[in-house]
Amino acid sequence: KYYGKGNGQMKKNNHKKKSIKEIIVFYVTSIAVTLGVVLIIIMIAASLMSTVSVLTDSLQTTAKTASQNISSNLHLLTDRMDSLAQEAVLSDPEADDADKQKIIDAREERVEFVWIAAYDAAGTKMYGDETAPESVADSTYFEDLVNSANMTIGEPQNTDGTWQLALGYPLMNGEEVYGYLVGSYDYGMLNDVLTNINIGDSGSAFMLNKEGTIIADKDSANMEKQENIYDLYTSNSNHKVFDSMLAFETGAESVFLKGQQSYMAYSPVAGTNWTLVISAPGLDFMGILAVCIIICVVVLVVLLIVSRKVIVKVADRITTSLSMAA
């Protein structure tokens, strides 16, 4: 009877010991897991917020810088055209066309024109390169040139397989406009700026006109399509961003383009009706963040395994002390 009673009491103490141990291990482990999960969630949220903030700021700065570079290049071209148009011979409608042609030929040797020519008020060529079109009356930039009687920059156009950019300047005889000087440059001077914008693995850079049509693109193959950004992405929330672009504002936004989260930065090109846009898919920048999250999860799991072993040992000591006290 004595031994039977002792065995029963031992079993009872072992059961009680086991029960207390399980409770301690369960609660301490639960708290550790909960803290780990909460900290990882906070880390992910903070990382996403900081990534978005840094990315939008850097994209906006890049867009501003690139638009200023494009504007500077265009300003250089317009200065050249202005200097040429101010030549005394070209400003004199009574001067001989042969003398005017000599001035154009001499200047063309120093400036990278595709072609340059002078046109009358109707847009018909008076003199200039043989490769210059006989008439520019149907060109959009010529209509703007006539209406503004000031320097006009045309949108990039593909002529004979070469993308070109036309600049027009009025030829003045005193206060009277008697003709227009039009020079066509190789589009490469703009494309060089766009192609040097490398954002992410698949980022893009393009320019919009005042109607939202893509007139220049980092990938020149896309320029042939003459697509309108409103038609490409029909979401109303996207259209609000596009409205800001065409209102010549500067900014950066997180948008969803055809279901894919992207970052877009935009800035107007001074001296034109164009807006430069830089777009980068969000996935291009989340790779490092995903790796960091995976590493954190692995470290958390390892720490939980180690801590569980420590908790079990501590729980054994506590329950042993309690059972002895009992």
Contacts in CASP RR format, 6 or more apart in sequence:
PFRMAT RR
TARGET T0000
AUTHOR 0000-0000-0000
METHOD contacts of the structure
MODEL  1
KYYGKGNGQMKKNNHKKKSIKEIIVFYVTSIAVTLGVVLIIIMIAASLMS
TVSVLTDSLQTTAKTASQNISSNLHLLTDRMDSLAQEAVLSDPEADDADK
QKIIDAREERVEFVWIAAYDAAGTKMYGDETAPESVADSTYFEDLVNSAN
MTIGEPQNTDGTWQLALGYPLMNGEEVYGYLVGSYDYGMLNDVLTNINIG
DSGSAFMLNKEGTIIADKDSANMEKQENIYDLYTSNSNHKVFDSMLAFET
GAESVFLKGQQSYMAYSPVAGTNWTLVISAPGLDFMGILAVCIIICVVVL
VVLLIVSRKVIVKVADRITTSLSMAA
13 323 0 8 1.000
13 326 0 8 1.000
14 323 0 8 1.000
16 323 0 8 1.000
16 326 0 8 1.000
17 319 0 8 1.000
17 320 0 8 1.000
17 322 0 8 1.000
17 323 0 8 1.000
18 319 0 8 1.000
20 315 0 8 1.000
20 318 0 8 1.000
20 319 0 8 1.000
20 322 0 8 1.000
21 312 0 8 1.000
21 315 0 8 1.000
21 316 0 8 1.000
21 318 0 8 1.000
21 319 0 8 1.000
24 311 0 8 1.000
24 314 0 8 1.000
24 315 0 8 1.000
24 318 0 8 1.000
24 319 0 8 1.000
25 308 0 8 1.000
25 311 0 8 1.000
25 312 0 8 1.000
25 315 0 8 1.000
28 311 0 8 1.000
28 315 0 8 1.000
29 304 0 8 1.000
29 307 0 8 1.000
29 308 0 8 1.000
29 311 0 8 1.000
32 304 0 8 1.000
32 307 0 8 1.000
32 311 0 8 1.000
33 304 0 8 1.000
36 300 0 8 1.000
40 293 0 8 1.000
40 296 0 8 1.000
40 297 0 8 1.000
40 300 0 8 1.000
43 293 0 8 1.000
43 296 0 8 1.000
44 289 0 8 1.000
44 293 0 8 1.000
47 289 0 8 1.000
47 292 0 8 1.000
47 293 0 8 1.000
48 289 0 8 1.000
51 285 0 8 1.000
51 286 0 8 1.000
51 289 0 8 1.000
52 254 0 8 1.000
52 263 0 8 1.000
55 263 0 8 1.000
55 280 0 8 1.000
55 285 0 8 1.000
56 252 0 8 1.000
56 253 0 8 1.000
56 254 0 8 1.000
56 263 0 8 1.000
56 265 0 8 1.000
57 252 0 8 1.000
59 199 0 8 1.000
59 252 0 8 1.000
59 263 0 8 1.000
59 264 0 8 1.000
59 265 0 8 1.000
59 278 0 8 1.000
59 280 0 8 1.000
60 250 0 8 1.000
60 251 0 8 1.000
60 252 0 8 1.000
60 265 0 8 1.000
60 267 0 8 1.000
62 197 0 8 1.000
62 199 0 8 1.000
62 265 0 8 1.000
62 278 0 8 1.000
63 250 0 8 1.000
63 251 0 8 1.000
63 252 0 8 1.000
63 265 0 8 1.000
63 266 0 8 1.000
63 267 0 8 1.000
63 276 0 8 1.000
63 277 0 8 1.000
63 278 0 8 1.000
64 250 0 8 1.000
64 267 0 8 1.000
66 193 0 8 1.000
66 194 0 8 1.000
66 197 0 8 1.000
66 205 0 8 1.000
66 267 0 8 1.000
66 276 0 8 1.000
66 278 0 8 1.000
67 267 0 8 1.000
67 268 0 8 1.000
67 269 0 8 1.000
67 270 0 8 1.000
67 276 0 8 1.000
68 270 0 8 1.000
69 193 0 8 1.000
70 190 0 8 1.000
70 193 0 8 1.000
70 207 0 8 1.000
70 269 0 8 1.000
70 276 0 8 1.000
71 269 0 8 1.000
71 270 0 8 1.000
71 271 0 8 1.000
71 272 0 8 1.000
73 189 0 8 1.000
73 190 0 8 1.000
73 193 0 8 1.000
74 153 0 8 1.000
74 269 0 8 1.000
74 271 0 8 1.000
74 272 0 8 1.000
77 165 0 8 1.000
77 167 0 8 1.000
77 185 0 8 1.000
77 189 0 8 1.000
78 151 0 8 1.000
78 153 0 8 1.000
78 167 0 8 1.000
78 169 0 8 1.000
80 111 0 8 1.000
81 151 0 8 1.000
81 167 0 8 1.000
81 168 0 8 1.000
81 169 0 8 1.000
81 181 0 8 1.000
81 183 0 8 1.000
82 151 0 8 1.000
82 169 0 8 1.000
84 90 0 8 1.000
84 103 0 8 1.000
84 104 0 8 1.000
84 107 0 8 1.000
84 169 0 8 1.000
84 181 0 8 1.000
85 91 0 8 1.000
85 169 0 8 1.000
85 170 0 8 1.000
85 171 0 8 1.000
85 172 0 8 1.000
85 181 0 8 1.000
87 103 0 8 1.000
89 95 0 8 1.000
89 99 0 8 1.000
89 100 0 8 1.000
89 103 0 8 1.000
90 100 0 8 1.000
90 103 0 8 1.000
90 118 0 8 1.000
90 171 0 8 1.000
90 181 0 8 1.000
91 171 0 8 1.000
91 172 0 8 1.000
91 173 0 8 1.000
91 174 0 8 1.000
92 173 0 8 1.000
93 171 0 8 1.000
93 173 0 8 1.000
93 178 0 8 1.000
97 126 0 8 1.000
97 127 0 8 1.000
100 118 0 8 1.000
100 127 0 8 1.000
101 127 0 8 1.000
101 128 0 8 1.000
104 116 0 8 1.000
104 117 0 8 1.000
104 118 0 8 1.000
104 127 0 8 1.000
104 128 0 8 1.000
104 129 0 8 1.000
107 116 0 8 1.000
108 116 0 8 1.000
108 129 0 8 1.000
112 185 0 8 1.000
112 186 0 8 1.000
112 189 0 8 1.000
113 129 0 8 1.000
113 183 0 8 1.000
113 184 0 8 1.000
113 185 0 8 1.000
114 131 0 8 1.000
114 162 0 8 1.000
114 164 0 8 1.000
114 183 0 8 1.000
114 184 0 8 1.000
114 185 0 8 1.000
114 186 0 8 1.000
115 128 0 8 1.000
115 129 0 8 1.000
115 131 0 8 1.000
115 132 0 8 1.000
115 183 0 8 1.000
115 184 0 8 1.000
116 128 0 8 1.000
116 129 0 8 1.000
116 132 0 8 1.000
116 181 0 8 1.000
116 182 0 8 1.000
116 183 0 8 1.000
116 184 0 8 1.000
117 125 0 8 1.000
117 126 0 8 1.000
117 127 0 8 1.000
117 128 0 8 1.000
117 129 0 8 1.000
117 132 0 8 1.000
117 133 0 8 1.000
117 181 0 8 1.000
117 182 0 8 1.000
117 183 0 8 1.000
118 125 0 8 1.000
118 126 0 8 1.000
118 127 0 8 1.000
118 128 0 8 1.000
118 171 0 8 1.000
118 179 0 8 1.000
118 180 0 8 1.000
118 181 0 8 1.000
118 182 0 8 1.000
119 125 0 8 1.000
119 126 0 8 1.000
119 135 0 8 1.000
119 136 0 8 1.000
119 142 0 8 1.000
119 179 0 8 1.000
119 180 0 8 1.000
119 181 0 8 1.000
119 182 0 8 1.000
120 126 0 8 1.000
120 178 0 8 1.000
120 179 0 8 1.000
120 180 0 8 1.000
121 146 0 8 1.000
121 177 0 8 1.000
121 178 0 8 1.000
121 179 0 8 1.000
121 180 0 8 1.000
122 137 0 8 1.000
123 135 0 8 1.000
123 136 0 8 1.000
123 137 0 8 1.000
123 142 0 8 1.000
123 180 0 8 1.000
124 134 0 8 1.000
124 135 0 8 1.000
124 137 0 8 1.000
125 132 0 8 1.000
125 133 0 8 1.000
125 134 0 8 1.000
125 135 0 8 1.000
125 136 0 8 1.000
126 179 0 8 1.000
132 182 0 8 1.000
132 184 0 8 1.000
136 142 0 8 1.000
136 166 0 8 1.000
136 182 0 8 1.000
139 154 0 8 1.000
139 166 0 8 1.000
140 154 0 8 1.000
140 155 0 8 1.000
141 152 0 8 1.000
141 153 0 8 1.000
141 154 0 8 1.000
141 155 0 8 1.000
141 166 0 8 1.000
141 168 0 8 1.000
142 152 0 8 1.000
142 180 0 8 1.000
142 182 0 8 1.000
144 152 0 8 1.000
144 154 0 8 1.000
145 152 0 8 1.000
145 168 0 8 1.000
145 170 0 8 1.000
145 180 0 8 1.000
145 182 0 8 1.000
146 180 0 8 1.000
149 170 0 8 1.000
149 177 0 8 1.000
150 170 0 8 1.000
151 167 0 8 1.000
151 168 0 8 1.000
151 169 0 8 1.000
152 167 0 8 1.000
152 168 0 8 1.000
152 169 0 8 1.000
153 165 0 8 1.000
153 166 0 8 1.000
153 167 0 8 1.000
153 168 0 8 1.000
153 271 0 8 1.000
153 272 0 8 1.000
154 165 0 8 1.000
154 166 0 8 1.000
154 167 0 8 1.000
154 168 0 8 1.000
155 165 0 8 1.000
155 209 0 8 1.000
155 215 0 8 1.000
156 163 0 8 1.000
156 164 0 8 1.000
156 165 0 8 1.000
156 187 0 8 1.000
156 190 0 8 1.000
156 215 0 8 1.000
156 216 0 8 1.000
156 223 0 8 1.000
157 163 0 8 1.000
157 164 0 8 1.000
157 165 0 8 1.000
157 166 0 8 1.000
158 164 0 8 1.000
158 223 0 8 1.000
158 224 0 8 1.000
159 184 0 8 1.000
162 186 0 8 1.000
162 187 0 8 1.000
163 186 0 8 1.000
163 187 0 8 1.000
163 188 0 8 1.000
163 191 0 8 1.000
163 220 0 8 1.000
163 223 0 8 1.000
164 184 0 8 1.000
164 185 0 8 1.000
164 186 0 8 1.000
164 187 0 8 1.000
165 184 0 8 1.000
165 185 0 8 1.000
165 186 0 8 1.000
165 187 0 8 1.000
165 189 0 8 1.000
165 190 0 8 1.000
166 182 0 8 1.000
166 183 0 8 1.000
166 184 0 8 1.000
166 185 0 8 1.000
167 182 0 8 1.000
167 183 0 8 1.000
167 184 0 8 1.000
167 185 0 8 1.000
168 180 0 8 1.000
168 181 0 8 1.000
168 182 0 8 1.000
168 183 0 8 1.000
169 180 0 8 1.000
169 181 0 8 1.000
169 182 0 8 1.000
170 177 0 8 1.000
170 179 0 8 1.000
170 180 0 8 1.000
170 181 0 8 1.000
171 177 0 8 1.000
171 178 0 8 1.000
171 179 0 8 1.000
171 180 0 8 1.000
171 181 0 8 1.000
172 178 0 8 1.000
187 216 0 8 1.000
187 220 0 8 1.000
190 207 0 8 1.000
190 216 0 8 1.000
191 216 0 8 1.000
191 218 0 8 1.000
191 220 0 8 1.000
194 205 0 8 1.000
194 206 0 8 1.000
194 207 0 8 1.000
194 216 0 8 1.000
194 217 0 8 1.000
194 218 0 8 1.000
195 218 0 8 1.000
197 205 0 8 1.000
197 218 0 8 1.000
197 278 0 8 1.000
199 205 0 8 1.000
199 278 0 8 1.000
199 280 0 8 1.000
199 284 0 8 1.000
200 280 0 8 1.000
200 281 0 8 1.000
200 284 0 8 1.000
200 285 0 8 1.000
201 284 0 8 1.000
202 280 0 8 1.000
202 281 0 8 1.000
202 284 0 8 1.000
203 278 0 8 1.000
203 279 0 8 1.000
203 280 0 8 1.000
203 281 0 8 1.000
203 284 0 8 1.000
204 217 0 8 1.000
204 218 0 8 1.000
204 219 0 8 1.000
204 278 0 8 1.000
204 279 0 8 1.000
204 280 0 8 1.000
205 217 0 8 1.000
205 218 0 8 1.000
205 276 0 8 1.000
205 277 0 8 1.000
205 278 0 8 1.000
205 279 0 8 1.000
206 214 0 8 1.000
206 216 0 8 1.000
206 217 0 8 1.000
206 218 0 8 1.000
206 222 0 8 1.000
206 276 0 8 1.000
206 277 0 8 1.000
206 279 0 8 1.000
207 214 0 8 1.000
207 215 0 8 1.000
207 216 0 8 1.000
207 217 0 8 1.000
207 269 0 8 1.000
207 274 0 8 1.000
207 275 0 8 1.000
207 276 0 8 1.000
207 277 0 8 1.000
208 214 0 8 1.000
208 215 0 8 1.000
208 229 0 8 1.000
208 245 0 8 1.000
208 246 0 8 1.000
208 274 0 8 1.000
208 275 0 8 1.000
208 277 0 8 1.000
209 215 0 8 1.000
209 273 0 8 1.000
209 274 0 8 1.000
210 246 0 8 1.000
210 273 0 8 1.000
210 274 0 8 1.000
211 228 0 8 1.000
211 246 0 8 1.000
212 228 0 8 1.000
212 229 0 8 1.000
212 230 0 8 1.000
212 242 0 8 1.000
212 245 0 8 1.000
212 246 0 8 1.000
213 226 0 8 1.000
213 227 0 8 1.000
213 228 0 8 1.000
213 229 0 8 1.000
214 222 0 8 1.000
214 223 0 8 1.000
214 225 0 8 1.000
214 226 0 8 1.000
214 227 0 8 1.000
214 228 0 8 1.000
214 229 0 8 1.000
215 223 0 8 1.000
215 226 0 8 1.000
215 274 0 8 1.000
216 223 0 8 1.000
216 274 0 8 1.000
217 223 0 8 1.000
229 242 0 8 1.000
229 245 0 8 1.000
229 277 0 8 1.000
230 239 0 8 1.000
230 242 0 8 1.000
232 257 0 8 1.000
233 239 0 8 1.000
233 242 0 8 1.000
233 255 0 8 1.000
233 257 0 8 1.000
233 258 0 8 1.000
235 255 0 8 1.000
235 256 0 8 1.000
237 255 0 8 1.000
237 256 0 8 1.000
238 255 0 8 1.000
238 256 0 8 1.000
238 257 0 8 1.000
241 253 0 8 1.000
241 255 0 8 1.000
241 264 0 8 1.000
244 251 0 8 1.000
244 266 0 8 1.000
245 266 0 8 1.000
245 275 0 8 1.000
245 277 0 8 1.000
246 275 0 8 1.000
248 268 0 8 1.000
248 275 0 8 1.000
249 266 0 8 1.000
249 268 0 8 1.000
250 266 0 8 1.000
250 267 0 8 1.000
250 268 0 8 1.000
251 265 0 8 1.000
251 266 0 8 1.000
251 267 0 8 1.000
252 263 0 8 1.000
252 264 0 8 1.000
252 265 0 8 1.000
252 266 0 8 1.000
253 263 0 8 1.000
253 264 0 8 1.000
253 265 0 8 1.000
254 261 0 8 1.000
254 262 0 8 1.000
254 263 0 8 1.000
255 261 0 8 1.000
255 262 0 8 1.000
255 263 0 8 1.000
255 264 0 8 1.000
256 262 0 8 1.000
257 279 0 8 1.000
260 281 0 8 1.000
260 282 0 8 1.000
260 283 0 8 1.000
261 281 0 8 1.000
261 282 0 8 1.000
261 283 0 8 1.000
262 279 0 8 1.000
262 280 0 8 1.000
262 281 0 8 1.000
262 282 0 8 1.000
263 279 0 8 1.000
263 280 0 8 1.000
263 282 0 8 1.000
263 285 0 8 1.000
264 277 0 8 1.000
264 278 0 8 1.000
264 279 0 8 1.000
264 280 0 8 1.000
265 277 0 8 1.000
265 278 0 8 1.000
266 275 0 8 1.000
266 276 0 8 1.000
266 277 0 8 1.000
266 278 0 8 1.000
267 275 0 8 1.000
267 276 0 8 1.000
268 274 0 8 1.000
268 275 0 8 1.000
268 276 0 8 1.000
269 275 0 8 1.000
269 276 0 8 1.000
END
